[in-house]
């Protein structure tokens, strides 16, 4: 797992392994894949498929 117990920001449900999720994040200013992982850990917010489809 990349993240420790990620949660949906809408319903606060824990994201399960293999679950389809949507990620909300700011696009990084700097390029480079090694930085992306650290960036996601700090900046990414998840929305589960269920909540995403409700909108
Ligand atoms: Zn949700």
mmCIF file of the protein (N, C-alpha, C, O) and its ligand, coordinates in Angstrom:
data_MODEL
# 
_entry.id   MODEL 
# 
loop_
_entity.id 
_entity.type 
_entity.pdbx_number_of_molecules 
1 polymer     1 
2 non-polymer 1 
# 
_entity_poly.entity_id                      1 
_entity_poly.type                           'polypeptide(L)' 
_entity_poly.nstd_linkage                   no 
_entity_poly.nstd_monomer                   no 
_entity_poly.pdbx_seq_one_letter_code       
;(UNK)(UNK)(UNK)(UNK)(UNK)(UNK)(UNK)(UNK)(UNK)(UNK)(UNK)(UNK)(UNK)(UNK)(UNK)(UNK)
(UNK)(UNK)(UNK)(UNK)(UNK)(UNK)(UNK)(UNK)(UNK)(UNK)(UNK)(UNK)(UNK)(UNK)(UNK)(UNK)
(UNK)(UNK)(UNK)(UNK)(UNK)(UNK)(UNK)(UNK)(UNK)(UNK)(UNK)(UNK)(UNK)(UNK)(UNK)(UNK)
(UNK)(UNK)(UNK)(UNK)(UNK)(UNK)(UNK)
;
_entity_poly.pdbx_seq_one_letter_code_can   XXXXXXXXXXXXXXXXXXXXXXXXXXXXXXXXXXXXXXXXXXXXXXXXXXXXXXX 
_entity_poly.pdbx_strand_id                 A 
# 
loop_
_entity_poly_seq.entity_id 
_entity_poly_seq.num 
_entity_poly_seq.mon_id 
_entity_poly_seq.hetero 
1 1  UNK n 
1 2  UNK n 
1 3  UNK n 
1 4  UNK n 
1 5  UNK n 
1 6  UNK n 
1 7  UNK n 
1 8  UNK n 
1 9  UNK n 
1 10 UNK n 
1 11 UNK n 
1 12 UNK n 
1 13 UNK n 
1 14 UNK n 
1 15 UNK n 
1 16 UNK n 
1 17 UNK n 
1 18 UNK n 
1 19 UNK n 
1 20 UNK n 
1 21 UNK n 
1 22 UNK n 
1 23 UNK n 
1 24 UNK n 
1 25 UNK n 
1 26 UNK n 
1 27 UNK n 
1 28 UNK n 
1 29 UNK n 
1 30 UNK n 
1 31 UNK n 
1 32 UNK n 
1 33 UNK n 
1 34 UNK n 
1 35 UNK n 
1 36 UNK n 
1 37 UNK n 
1 38 UNK n 
1 39 UNK n 
1 40 UNK n 
1 41 UNK n 
1 42 UNK n 
1 43 UNK n 
1 44 UNK n 
1 45 UNK n 
1 46 UNK n 
1 47 UNK n 
1 48 UNK n 
1 49 UNK n 
1 50 UNK n 
1 51 UNK n 
1 52 UNK n 
1 53 UNK n 
1 54 UNK n 
1 55 UNK n 
# 
loop_
_struct_asym.id 
_struct_asym.entity_id 
A 1 
B 2 
# 
loop_
_chem_comp.id 
_chem_comp.type 
_chem_comp.mon_nstd_flag 
UNK 'L-peptide linking' . 
ZN  non-polymer         . 
# 
_pdbx_entity_nonpoly.entity_id   2 
_pdbx_entity_nonpoly.name        ? 
_pdbx_entity_nonpoly.comp_id     ZN 
# 
_pdbx_nonpoly_scheme.asym_id         B 
_pdbx_nonpoly_scheme.entity_id       2 
_pdbx_nonpoly_scheme.mon_id          ZN 
_pdbx_nonpoly_scheme.ndb_seq_num     1 
_pdbx_nonpoly_scheme.pdb_seq_num     101 
_pdbx_nonpoly_scheme.auth_seq_num    101 
_pdbx_nonpoly_scheme.pdb_mon_id      ZN 
_pdbx_nonpoly_scheme.auth_mon_id     ZN 
_pdbx_nonpoly_scheme.pdb_strand_id   A 
_pdbx_nonpoly_scheme.pdb_ins_code    . 
# 
loop_
_atom_site.group_PDB 
_atom_site.id 
_atom_site.type_symbol 
_atom_site.label_atom_id 
_atom_site.label_alt_id 
_atom_site.label_comp_id 
_atom_site.label_asym_id 
_atom_site.label_entity_id 
_atom_site.label_seq_id 
_atom_site.pdbx_PDB_ins_code 
_atom_site.Cartn_x 
_atom_site.Cartn_y 
_atom_site.Cartn_z 
_atom_site.occupancy 
_atom_site.B_iso_or_equiv 
_atom_site.pdbx_formal_charge 
_atom_site.auth_seq_id 
_atom_site.auth_comp_id 
_atom_site.auth_asym_id 
_atom_site.auth_atom_id 
_atom_site.pdbx_PDB_model_num 
ATOM   1   N  N  . UNK A 1 1  ? 0.829   -1.212 0.000   1.00 0.00 ? 1   UNK A N  1 
ATOM   2   C  CA . UNK A 1 1  ? 0.000   0.000  0.000   1.00 0.00 ? 1   UNK A CA 1 
ATOM   3   C  C  . UNK A 1 1  ? 0.861   1.258  0.000   1.00 0.00 ? 1   UNK A C  1 
ATOM   4   O  O  . UNK A 1 1  ? 1.885   1.340  0.678   1.00 0.00 ? 1   UNK A O  1 
ATOM   5   N  N  . UNK A 1 2  ? 0.420   2.211  -0.765  1.00 0.00 ? 2   UNK A N  1 
ATOM   6   C  CA . UNK A 1 2  ? 1.148   3.473  -0.813  1.00 0.00 ? 2   UNK A CA 1 
ATOM   7   C  C  . UNK A 1 2  ? 0.846   4.346  0.399   1.00 0.00 ? 2   UNK A C  1 
ATOM   8   O  O  . UNK A 1 2  ? 1.700   5.090  0.882   1.00 0.00 ? 2   UNK A O  1 
ATOM   9   N  N  . UNK A 1 3  ? -0.385  4.238  0.874   1.00 0.00 ? 3   UNK A N  1 
ATOM   10  C  CA . UNK A 1 3  ? -0.791  5.135  1.939   1.00 0.00 ? 3   UNK A CA 1 
ATOM   11  C  C  . UNK A 1 3  ? -1.328  4.365  3.128   1.00 0.00 ? 3   UNK A C  1 
ATOM   12  O  O  . UNK A 1 3  ? -1.798  3.237  2.980   1.00 0.00 ? 3   UNK A O  1 
ATOM   13  N  N  . UNK A 1 4  ? -1.264  4.954  4.282   1.00 0.00 ? 4   UNK A N  1 
ATOM   14  C  CA . UNK A 1 4  ? -1.824  4.335  5.465   1.00 0.00 ? 4   UNK A CA 1 
ATOM   15  C  C  . UNK A 1 4  ? -3.299  4.691  5.587   1.00 0.00 ? 4   UNK A C  1 
ATOM   16  O  O  . UNK A 1 4  ? -3.664  5.850  5.782   1.00 0.00 ? 4   UNK A O  1 
ATOM   17  N  N  . UNK A 1 5  ? -4.124  3.683  5.471   1.00 0.00 ? 5   UNK A N  1 
ATOM   18  C  CA . UNK A 1 5  ? -5.563  3.839  5.636   1.00 0.00 ? 5   UNK A CA 1 
ATOM   19  C  C  . UNK A 1 5  ? -6.137  5.120  5.023   1.00 0.00 ? 5   UNK A C  1 
ATOM   20  O  O  . UNK A 1 5  ? -6.579  6.012  5.746   1.00 0.00 ? 5   UNK A O  1 
ATOM   21  N  N  . UNK A 1 6  ? -6.129  5.207  3.716   1.00 0.00 ? 6   UNK A N  1 
ATOM   22  C  CA . UNK A 1 6  ? -6.740  6.367  3.075   1.00 0.00 ? 6   UNK A CA 1 
ATOM   23  C  C  . UNK A 1 6  ? -8.247  6.355  3.268   1.00 0.00 ? 6   UNK A C  1 
ATOM   24  O  O  . UNK A 1 6  ? -8.869  5.294  3.314   1.00 0.00 ? 6   UNK A O  1 
ATOM   25  N  N  . UNK A 1 7  ? -8.816  7.521  3.379   1.00 0.00 ? 7   UNK A N  1 
ATOM   26  C  CA . UNK A 1 7  ? -10.266 7.629  3.568   1.00 0.00 ? 7   UNK A CA 1 
ATOM   27  C  C  . UNK A 1 7  ? -10.874 8.534  2.519   1.00 0.00 ? 7   UNK A C  1 
ATOM   28  O  O  . UNK A 1 7  ? -10.235 9.458  2.016   1.00 0.00 ? 7   UNK A O  1 
ATOM   29  N  N  . UNK A 1 8  ? -12.111 8.249  2.206   1.00 0.00 ? 8   UNK A N  1 
ATOM   30  C  CA . UNK A 1 8  ? -12.870 9.105  1.313   1.00 0.00 ? 8   UNK A CA 1 
ATOM   31  C  C  . UNK A 1 8  ? -13.151 10.424 2.035   1.00 0.00 ? 8   UNK A C  1 
ATOM   32  O  O  . UNK A 1 8  ? -13.584 10.416 3.187   1.00 0.00 ? 8   UNK A O  1 
ATOM   33  N  N  . UNK A 1 9  ? -12.909 11.550 1.372   1.00 0.00 ? 9   UNK A N  1 
ATOM   34  C  CA . UNK A 1 9  ? -13.093 12.851 2.015   1.00 0.00 ? 9   UNK A CA 1 
ATOM   35  C  C  . UNK A 1 9  ? -14.563 13.228 2.107   1.00 0.00 ? 9   UNK A C  1 
ATOM   36  O  O  . UNK A 1 9  ? -14.913 14.172 2.815   1.00 0.00 ? 9   UNK A O  1 
ATOM   37  N  N  . UNK A 1 10 ? -15.424 12.511 1.409   1.00 0.00 ? 10  UNK A N  1 
ATOM   38  C  CA . UNK A 1 10 ? -16.853 12.823 1.437   1.00 0.00 ? 10  UNK A CA 1 
ATOM   39  C  C  . UNK A 1 10 ? -17.574 12.026 2.525   1.00 0.00 ? 10  UNK A C  1 
ATOM   40  O  O  . UNK A 1 10 ? -18.257 12.604 3.371   1.00 0.00 ? 10  UNK A O  1 
ATOM   41  N  N  . UNK A 1 11 ? -17.423 10.714 2.503   1.00 0.00 ? 11  UNK A N  1 
ATOM   42  C  CA . UNK A 1 11 ? -18.173 9.885  3.446   1.00 0.00 ? 11  UNK A CA 1 
ATOM   43  C  C  . UNK A 1 11 ? -17.294 9.333  4.570   1.00 0.00 ? 11  UNK A C  1 
ATOM   44  O  O  . UNK A 1 11 ? -17.790 8.673  5.483   1.00 0.00 ? 11  UNK A O  1 
ATOM   45  N  N  . UNK A 1 12 ? -15.994 9.603  4.503   1.00 0.00 ? 12  UNK A N  1 
ATOM   46  C  CA . UNK A 1 12 ? -15.078 9.191  5.558   1.00 0.00 ? 12  UNK A CA 1 
ATOM   47  C  C  . UNK A 1 12 ? -14.914 7.680  5.650   1.00 0.00 ? 12  UNK A C  1 
ATOM   48  O  O  . UNK A 1 12 ? -14.438 7.150  6.654   1.00 0.00 ? 12  UNK A O  1 
ATOM   49  N  N  . UNK A 1 13 ? -15.313 7.004  4.596   1.00 0.00 ? 13  UNK A N  1 
ATOM   50  C  CA . UNK A 1 13 ? -15.172 5.557  4.556   1.00 0.00 ? 13  UNK A CA 1 
ATOM   51  C  C  . UNK A 1 13 ? -13.732 5.197  4.211   1.00 0.00 ? 13  UNK A C  1 
ATOM   52  O  O  . UNK A 1 13 ? -13.084 5.877  3.416   1.00 0.00 ? 13  UNK A O  1 
ATOM   53  N  N  . UNK A 1 14 ? -13.246 4.136  4.807   1.00 0.00 ? 14  UNK A N  1 
ATOM   54  C  CA . UNK A 1 14 ? -11.895 3.700  4.503   1.00 0.00 ? 14  UNK A CA 1 
ATOM   55  C  C  . UNK A 1 14 ? -11.841 3.104  3.103   1.00 0.00 ? 14  UNK A C  1 
ATOM   56  O  O  . UNK A 1 14 ? -12.701 2.315  2.713   1.00 0.00 ? 14  UNK A O  1 
ATOM   57  N  N  . UNK A 1 15 ? -10.824 3.492  2.366   1.00 0.00 ? 15  UNK A N  1 
ATOM   58  C  CA . UNK A 1 15 ? -10.664 2.960  1.016   1.00 0.00 ? 15  UNK A CA 1 
ATOM   59  C  C  . UNK A 1 15 ? -10.068 1.566  1.096   1.00 0.00 ? 15  UNK A C  1 
ATOM   60  O  O  . UNK A 1 15 ? -9.038  1.349  1.735   1.00 0.00 ? 15  UNK A O  1 
ATOM   61  N  N  . UNK A 1 16 ? -10.723 0.638  0.445   1.00 0.00 ? 16  UNK A N  1 
ATOM   62  C  CA . UNK A 1 16 ? -10.247 -0.742 0.482   1.00 0.00 ? 16  UNK A CA 1 
ATOM   63  C  C  . UNK A 1 16 ? -9.298  -1.013 -0.672  1.00 0.00 ? 16  UNK A C  1 
ATOM   64  O  O  . UNK A 1 16 ? -9.287  -0.305 -1.679  1.00 0.00 ? 16  UNK A O  1 
ATOM   65  N  N  . UNK A 1 17 ? -8.506  -2.056 -0.496  1.00 0.00 ? 17  UNK A N  1 
ATOM   66  C  CA . UNK A 1 17 ? -7.590  -2.453 -1.550  1.00 0.00 ? 17  UNK A CA 1 
ATOM   67  C  C  . UNK A 1 17 ? -8.364  -2.805 -2.810  1.00 0.00 ? 17  UNK A C  1 
ATOM   68  O  O  . UNK A 1 17 ? -9.420  -3.436 -2.749  1.00 0.00 ? 17  UNK A O  1 
ATOM   69  N  N  . UNK A 1 18 ? -7.836  -2.399 -3.932  1.00 0.00 ? 18  UNK A N  1 
ATOM   70  C  CA . UNK A 1 18 ? -8.425  -2.658 -5.247  1.00 0.00 ? 18  UNK A CA 1 
ATOM   71  C  C  . UNK A 1 18 ? -9.689  -1.863 -5.519  1.00 0.00 ? 18  UNK A C  1 
ATOM   72  O  O  . UNK A 1 18 ? -10.280 -1.990 -6.592  1.00 0.00 ? 18  UNK A O  1 
ATOM   73  N  N  . UNK A 1 19 ? -10.107 -1.055 -4.578  1.00 0.00 ? 19  UNK A N  1 
ATOM   74  C  CA . UNK A 1 19 ? -11.303 -0.245 -4.811  1.00 0.00 ? 19  UNK A CA 1 
ATOM   75  C  C  . UNK A 1 19 ? -10.976 0.883  -5.792  1.00 0.00 ? 19  UNK A C  1 
ATOM   76  O  O  . UNK A 1 19 ? -9.876  1.436  -5.775  1.00 0.00 ? 19  UNK A O  1 
ATOM   77  N  N  . UNK A 1 20 ? -11.942 1.211  -6.642  1.00 0.00 ? 20  UNK A N  1 
ATOM   78  C  CA . UNK A 1 20 ? -11.763 2.313  -7.574  1.00 0.00 ? 20  UNK A CA 1 
ATOM   79  C  C  . UNK A 1 20 ? -11.925 3.625  -6.824  1.00 0.00 ? 20  UNK A C  1 
ATOM   80  O  O  . UNK A 1 20 ? -12.951 3.852  -6.182  1.00 0.00 ? 20  UNK A O  1 
ATOM   81  N  N  . UNK A 1 21 ? -10.930 4.480  -6.902  1.00 0.00 ? 21  UNK A N  1 
ATOM   82  C  CA . UNK A 1 21 ? -11.018 5.770  -6.218  1.00 0.00 ? 21  UNK A CA 1 
ATOM   83  C  C  . UNK A 1 21 ? -10.647 6.907  -7.157  1.00 0.00 ? 21  UNK A C  1 
ATOM   84  O  O  . UNK A 1 21 ? -9.984  6.715  -8.176  1.00 0.00 ? 21  UNK A O  1 
ATOM   85  N  N  . UNK A 1 22 ? -11.086 8.065  -6.789  1.00 0.00 ? 22  UNK A N  1 
ATOM   86  C  CA . UNK A 1 22 ? -10.720 9.271  -7.509  1.00 0.00 ? 22  UNK A CA 1 
ATOM   87  C  C  . UNK A 1 22 ? -9.829  10.101 -6.608  1.00 0.00 ? 22  UNK A C  1 
ATOM   88  O  O  . UNK A 1 22 ? -10.068 10.210 -5.406  1.00 0.00 ? 22  UNK A O  1 
ATOM   89  N  N  . UNK A 1 23 ? -8.812  10.678 -7.194  1.00 0.00 ? 23  UNK A N  1 
ATOM   90  C  CA . UNK A 1 23 ? -7.845  11.438 -6.411  1.00 0.00 ? 23  UNK A CA 1 
ATOM   91  C  C  . UNK A 1 23 ? -7.967  12.914 -6.754  1.00 0.00 ? 23  UNK A C  1 
ATOM   92  O  O  . UNK A 1 23 ? -7.958  13.316 -7.917  1.00 0.00 ? 23  UNK A O  1 
ATOM   93  N  N  . UNK A 1 24 ? -8.080  13.696 -5.702  1.00 0.00 ? 24  UNK A N  1 
ATOM   94  C  CA . UNK A 1 24 ? -8.103  15.134 -5.888  1.00 0.00 ? 24  UNK A CA 1 
ATOM   95  C  C  . UNK A 1 24 ? -6.782  15.688 -5.387  1.00 0.00 ? 24  UNK A C  1 
ATOM   96  O  O  . UNK A 1 24 ? -6.397  15.457 -4.241  1.00 0.00 ? 24  UNK A O  1 
ATOM   97  N  N  . UNK A 1 25 ? -6.106  16.401 -6.227  1.00 0.00 ? 25  UNK A N  1 
ATOM   98  C  CA . UNK A 1 25 ? -4.804  16.929 -5.832  1.00 0.00 ? 25  UNK A CA 1 
ATOM   99  C  C  . UNK A 1 25 ? -4.411  18.109 -6.700  1.00 0.00 ? 25  UNK A C  1 
ATOM   100 O  O  . UNK A 1 25 ? -4.936  18.314 -7.794  1.00 0.00 ? 25  UNK A O  1 
ATOM   101 N  N  . UNK A 1 26 ? -3.478  18.869 -6.177  1.00 0.00 ? 26  UNK A N  1 
ATOM   102 C  CA . UNK A 1 26 ? -2.902  19.927 -6.978  1.00 0.00 ? 26  UNK A CA 1 
ATOM   103 C  C  . UNK A 1 26 ? -1.842  19.326 -7.885  1.00 0.00 ? 26  UNK A C  1 
ATOM   104 O  O  . UNK A 1 26 ? -1.099  18.431 -7.482  1.00 0.00 ? 26  UNK A O  1 
ATOM   105 N  N  . UNK A 1 27 ? -1.780  19.806 -9.069  1.00 0.00 ? 27  UNK A N  1 
ATOM   106 C  CA . UNK A 1 27 ? -0.749  19.316 -9.976  1.00 0.00 ? 27  UNK A CA 1 
ATOM   107 C  C  . UNK A 1 27 ? 0.609   19.828 -9.495  1.00 0.00 ? 27  UNK A C  1 
ATOM   108 O  O  . UNK A 1 27 ? 0.784   21.020 -9.242  1.00 0.00 ? 27  UNK A O  1 
ATOM   109 N  N  . UNK A 1 28 ? 1.569   18.900 -9.375  1.00 0.00 ? 28  UNK A N  1 
ATOM   110 C  CA . UNK A 1 28 ? 2.880   19.310 -8.853  1.00 0.00 ? 28  UNK A CA 1 
ATOM   111 C  C  . UNK A 1 28 ? 3.577   20.329 -9.748  1.00 0.00 ? 28  UNK A C  1 
ATOM   112 O  O  . UNK A 1 28 ? 3.501   20.260 -10.974 1.00 0.00 ? 28  UNK A O  1 
ATOM   113 N  N  . UNK A 1 29 ? 4.244   21.256 -9.116  1.00 0.00 ? 29  UNK A N  1 
ATOM   114 C  CA . UNK A 1 29 ? 4.981   22.247 -9.898  1.00 0.00 ? 29  UNK A CA 1 
ATOM   115 C  C  . UNK A 1 29 ? 6.219   21.637 -10.516 1.00 0.00 ? 29  UNK A C  1 
ATOM   116 O  O  . UNK A 1 29 ? 6.584   21.914 -11.659 1.00 0.00 ? 29  UNK A O  1 
ATOM   117 N  N  . UNK A 1 30 ? 6.850   20.796 -9.714  1.00 0.00 ? 30  UNK A N  1 
ATOM   118 C  CA . UNK A 1 30 ? 8.082   20.187 -10.199 1.00 0.00 ? 30  UNK A CA 1 
ATOM   119 C  C  . UNK A 1 30 ? 7.793   18.856 -10.876 1.00 0.00 ? 30  UNK A C  1 
ATOM   120 O  O  . UNK A 1 30 ? 6.843   18.161 -10.515 1.00 0.00 ? 30  UNK A O  1 
ATOM   121 N  N  . UNK A 1 31 ? 8.597   18.511 -11.836 1.00 0.00 ? 31  UNK A N  1 
ATOM   122 C  CA . UNK A 1 31 ? 8.428   17.240 -12.521 1.00 0.00 ? 31  UNK A CA 1 
ATOM   123 C  C  . UNK A 1 31 ? 9.350   16.194 -11.916 1.00 0.00 ? 31  UNK A C  1 
ATOM   124 O  O  . UNK A 1 31 ? 10.308  16.518 -11.214 1.00 0.00 ? 31  UNK A O  1 
ATOM   125 N  N  . UNK A 1 32 ? 9.049   14.945 -12.197 1.00 0.00 ? 32  UNK A N  1 
ATOM   126 C  CA . UNK A 1 32 ? 9.895   13.866 -11.703 1.00 0.00 ? 32  UNK A CA 1 
ATOM   127 C  C  . UNK A 1 32 ? 9.079   12.858 -10.934 1.00 0.00 ? 32  UNK A C  1 
ATOM   128 O  O  . UNK A 1 32 ? 8.386   13.209 -9.979  1.00 0.00 ? 32  UNK A O  1 
ATOM   129 N  N  . UNK A 1 33 ? 9.157   11.617 -11.340 1.00 0.00 ? 33  UNK A N  1 
ATOM   130 C  CA . UNK A 1 33 ? 8.264   10.615 -10.766 1.00 0.00 ? 33  UNK A CA 1 
ATOM   131 C  C  . UNK A 1 33 ? 8.594   10.289 -9.319  1.00 0.00 ? 33  UNK A C  1 
ATOM   132 O  O  . UNK A 1 33 ? 7.693   9.973  -8.541  1.00 0.00 ? 33  UNK A O  1 
ATOM   133 N  N  . UNK A 1 34 ? 9.843   10.358 -8.947  1.00 0.00 ? 34  UNK A N  1 
ATOM   134 C  CA . UNK A 1 34 ? 10.209  10.023 -7.566  1.00 0.00 ? 34  UNK A CA 1 
ATOM   135 C  C  . UNK A 1 34 ? 9.567   10.996 -6.589  1.00 0.00 ? 34  UNK A C  1 
ATOM   136 O  O  . UNK A 1 34 ? 9.292   10.648 -5.441  1.00 0.00 ? 34  UNK A O  1 
ATOM   137 N  N  . UNK A 1 35 ? 9.336   12.194 -7.044  1.00 0.00 ? 35  UNK A N  1 
ATOM   138 C  CA . UNK A 1 35 ? 8.721   13.188 -6.170  1.00 0.00 ? 35  UNK A CA 1 
ATOM   139 C  C  . UNK A 1 35 ? 7.210   12.999 -6.063  1.00 0.00 ? 35  UNK A C  1 
ATOM   140 O  O  . UNK A 1 35 ? 6.586   13.418 -5.088  1.00 0.00 ? 35  UNK A O  1 
ATOM   141 N  N  . UNK A 1 36 ? 6.645   12.375 -7.062  1.00 0.00 ? 36  UNK A N  1 
ATOM   142 C  CA . UNK A 1 36 ? 5.193   12.217 -7.112  1.00 0.00 ? 36  UNK A CA 1 
ATOM   143 C  C  . UNK A 1 36 ? 4.676   11.420 -5.921  1.00 0.00 ? 36  UNK A C  1 
ATOM   144 O  O  . UNK A 1 36 ? 3.651   11.766 -5.332  1.00 0.00 ? 36  UNK A O  1 
ATOM   145 N  N  . UNK A 1 37 ? 5.377   10.367 -5.574  1.00 0.00 ? 37  UNK A N  1 
ATOM   146 C  CA . UNK A 1 37 ? 4.949   9.516  -4.458  1.00 0.00 ? 37  UNK A CA 1 
ATOM   147 C  C  . UNK A 1 37 ? 4.849   10.303 -3.159  1.00 0.00 ? 37  UNK A C  1 
ATOM   148 O  O  . UNK A 1 37 ? 3.850   10.227 -2.445  1.00 0.00 ? 37  UNK A O  1 
ATOM   149 N  N  . UNK A 1 38 ? 5.889   11.049 -2.870  1.00 0.00 ? 38  UNK A N  1 
ATOM   150 C  CA . UNK A 1 38 ? 5.906   11.856 -1.659  1.00 0.00 ? 38  UNK A CA 1 
ATOM   151 C  C  . UNK A 1 38 ? 4.844   12.939 -1.735  1.00 0.00 ? 38  UNK A C  1 
ATOM   152 O  O  . UNK A 1 38 ? 4.200   13.273 -0.741  1.00 0.00 ? 38  UNK A O  1 
ATOM   153 N  N  . UNK A 1 39 ? 4.679   13.469 -2.912  1.00 0.00 ? 39  UNK A N  1 
ATOM   154 C  CA . UNK A 1 39 ? 3.689   14.524 -3.112  1.00 0.00 ? 39  UNK A CA 1 
ATOM   155 C  C  . UNK A 1 39 ? 2.278   13.994 -2.867  1.00 0.00 ? 39  UNK A C  1 
ATOM   156 O  O  . UNK A 1 39 ? 1.466   14.641 -2.205  1.00 0.00 ? 39  UNK A O  1 
ATOM   157 N  N  . UNK A 1 40 ? 2.000   12.817 -3.407  1.00 0.00 ? 40  UNK A N  1 
ATOM   158 C  CA . UNK A 1 40 ? 0.681   12.211 -3.221  1.00 0.00 ? 40  UNK A CA 1 
ATOM   159 C  C  . UNK A 1 40 ? 0.392   11.964 -1.745  1.00 0.00 ? 40  UNK A C  1 
ATOM   160 O  O  . UNK A 1 40 ? -0.719  12.192 -1.266  1.00 0.00 ? 40  UNK A O  1 
ATOM   161 N  N  . UNK A 1 41 ? 1.394   11.502 -1.050  1.00 0.00 ? 41  UNK A N  1 
ATOM   162 C  CA . UNK A 1 41 ? 1.228   11.197 0.368   1.00 0.00 ? 41  UNK A CA 1 
ATOM   163 C  C  . UNK A 1 41 ? 0.790   12.436 1.150   1.00 0.00 ? 41  UNK A C  1 
ATOM   164 O  O  . UNK A 1 41 ? 0.000   12.352 2.091   1.00 0.00 ? 41  UNK A O  1 
ATOM   165 N  N  . UNK A 1 42 ? 1.317   13.570 0.739   1.00 0.00 ? 42  UNK A N  1 
ATOM   166 C  CA . UNK A 1 42 ? 1.012   14.802 1.463   1.00 0.00 ? 42  UNK A CA 1 
ATOM   167 C  C  . UNK A 1 42 ? -0.230  15.517 0.950   1.00 0.00 ? 42  UNK A C  1 
ATOM   168 O  O  . UNK A 1 42 ? -0.976  16.124 1.718   1.00 0.00 ? 42  UNK A O  1 
ATOM   169 N  N  . UNK A 1 43 ? -0.438  15.436 -0.347  1.00 0.00 ? 43  UNK A N  1 
ATOM   170 C  CA . UNK A 1 43 ? -1.430  16.319 -0.962  1.00 0.00 ? 43  UNK A CA 1 
ATOM   171 C  C  . UNK A 1 43 ? -2.698  15.627 -1.440  1.00 0.00 ? 43  UNK A C  1 
ATOM   172 O  O  . UNK A 1 43 ? -3.742  16.267 -1.570  1.00 0.00 ? 43  UNK A O  1 
ATOM   173 N  N  . UNK A 1 44 ? -2.617  14.330 -1.703  1.00 0.00 ? 44  UNK A N  1 
ATOM   174 C  CA . UNK A 1 44 ? -3.739  13.673 -2.356  1.00 0.00 ? 44  UNK A CA 1 
ATOM   175 C  C  . UNK A 1 44 ? -4.927  13.485 -1.410  1.00 0.00 ? 44  UNK A C  1 
ATOM   176 O  O  . UNK A 1 44 ? -4.768  13.172 -0.230  1.00 0.00 ? 44  UNK A O  1 
ATOM   177 N  N  . UNK A 1 45 ? -6.114  13.686 -1.967  1.00 0.00 ? 45  UNK A N  1 
ATOM   178 C  CA . UNK A 1 45 ? -7.343  13.402 -1.245  1.00 0.00 ? 45  UNK A CA 1 
ATOM   179 C  C  . UNK A 1 45 ? -8.157  12.441 -2.096  1.00 0.00 ? 45  UNK A C  1 
ATOM   180 O  O  . UNK A 1 45 ? -8.203  12.552 -3.321  1.00 0.00 ? 45  UNK A O  1 
ATOM   181 N  N  . UNK A 1 46 ? -8.795  11.500 -1.423  1.00 0.00 ? 46  UNK A N  1 
ATOM   182 C  CA . UNK A 1 46 ? -9.489  10.449 -2.160  1.00 0.00 ? 46  UNK A CA 1 
ATOM   183 C  C  . UNK A 1 46 ? -11.003 10.603 -2.079  1.00 0.00 ? 46  UNK A C  1 
ATOM   184 O  O  . UNK A 1 46 ? -11.558 11.021 -1.063  1.00 0.00 ? 46  UNK A O  1 
ATOM   185 N  N  . UNK A 1 47 ? -11.631 10.260 -3.157  1.00 0.00 ? 47  UNK A N  1 
ATOM   186 C  CA . UNK A 1 47 ? -13.091 10.198 -3.194  1.00 0.00 ? 47  UNK A CA 1 
ATOM   187 C  C  . UNK A 1 47 ? -13.461 8.818  -3.704  1.00 0.00 ? 47  UNK A C  1 
ATOM   188 O  O  . UNK A 1 47 ? -13.014 8.412  -4.776  1.00 0.00 ? 47  UNK A O  1 
ATOM   189 N  N  . UNK A 1 48 ? -14.276 8.089  -2.943  1.00 0.00 ? 48  UNK A N  1 
ATOM   190 C  CA . UNK A 1 48 ? -14.648 6.753  -3.382  1.00 0.00 ? 48  UNK A CA 1 
ATOM   191 C  C  . UNK A 1 48 ? -15.599 6.844  -4.572  1.00 0.00 ? 48  UNK A C  1 
ATOM   192 O  O  . UNK A 1 48 ? -16.230 7.873  -4.813  1.00 0.00 ? 48  UNK A O  1 
ATOM   193 N  N  . UNK A 1 49 ? -15.679 5.756  -5.293  1.00 0.00 ? 49  UNK A N  1 
ATOM   194 C  CA . UNK A 1 49 ? -16.460 5.756  -6.524  1.00 0.00 ? 49  UNK A CA 1 
ATOM   195 C  C  . UNK A 1 49 ? -17.926 6.083  -6.255  1.00 0.00 ? 49  UNK A C  1 
ATOM   196 O  O  . UNK A 1 49 ? -18.579 6.781  -7.031  1.00 0.00 ? 49  UNK A O  1 
ATOM   197 N  N  . UNK A 1 50 ? -18.419 5.569  -5.154  1.00 0.00 ? 50  UNK A N  1 
ATOM   198 C  CA . UNK A 1 50 ? -19.818 5.786  -4.794  1.00 0.00 ? 50  UNK A CA 1 
ATOM   199 C  C  . UNK A 1 50 ? -20.140 7.276  -4.647  1.00 0.00 ? 50  UNK A C  1 
ATOM   200 O  O  . UNK A 1 50 ? -21.115 7.769  -5.213  1.00 0.00 ? 50  UNK A O  1 
ATOM   201 N  N  . UNK A 1 51 ? -19.319 7.971  -3.893  1.00 0.00 ? 51  UNK A N  1 
ATOM   202 C  CA . UNK A 1 51 ? -19.530 9.409  -3.685  1.00 0.00 ? 51  UNK A CA 1 
ATOM   203 C  C  . UNK A 1 51 ? -19.321 10.181 -4.969  1.00 0.00 ? 51  UNK A C  1 
ATOM   204 O  O  . UNK A 1 51 ? -20.037 11.142 -5.248  1.00 0.00 ? 51  UNK A O  1 
ATOM   205 N  N  . UNK A 1 52 ? -18.355 9.768  -5.738  1.00 0.00 ? 52  UNK A N  1 
ATOM   206 C  CA . UNK A 1 52 ? -18.053 10.463 -6.986  1.00 0.00 ? 52  UNK A CA 1 
ATOM   207 C  C  . UNK A 1 52 ? -19.230 10.381 -7.943  1.00 0.00 ? 52  UNK A C  1 
ATOM   208 O  O  . UNK A 1 52 ? -19.539 11.352 -8.633  1.00 0.00 ? 52  UNK A O  1 
ATOM   209 N  N  . UNK A 1 53 ? -19.883 9.240  -7.989  1.00 0.00 ? 53  UNK A N  1 
ATOM   210 C  CA . UNK A 1 53 ? -21.003 9.037  -8.910  1.00 0.00 ? 53  UNK A CA 1 
ATOM   211 C  C  . UNK A 1 53 ? -22.267 9.776  -8.473  1.00 0.00 ? 53  UNK A C  1 
ATOM   212 O  O  . UNK A 1 53 ? -23.166 10.010 -9.280  1.00 0.00 ? 53  UNK A O  1 
ATOM   213 N  N  . UNK A 1 54 ? -22.329 10.137 -7.211  1.00 0.00 ? 54  UNK A N  1 
ATOM   214 C  CA . UNK A 1 54 ? -23.507 10.852 -6.705  1.00 0.00 ? 54  UNK A CA 1 
ATOM   215 C  C  . UNK A 1 54 ? -23.579 12.279 -7.216  1.00 0.00 ? 54  UNK A C  1 
ATOM   216 O  O  . UNK A 1 54 ? -24.658 12.864 -7.317  1.00 0.00 ? 54  UNK A O  1 
ATOM   217 N  N  . UNK A 1 55 ? -22.399 12.839 -7.542  1.00 0.00 ? 55  UNK A N  1 
ATOM   218 C  CA . UNK A 1 55 ? -22.358 14.240 -7.925  1.00 0.00 ? 55  UNK A CA 1 
ATOM   219 C  C  . UNK A 1 55 ? -22.829 14.476 -9.344  1.00 0.00 ? 55  UNK A C  1 
ATOM   220 O  O  . UNK A 1 55 ? -22.849 15.616 -9.806  1.00 0.00 ? 55  UNK A O  1 
HETATM 221 ZN ZN . ZN  B 2 .  ? -17.202 8.145  -0.177  1.00 0.00 ? 101 ZN  A ZN 1 
# 
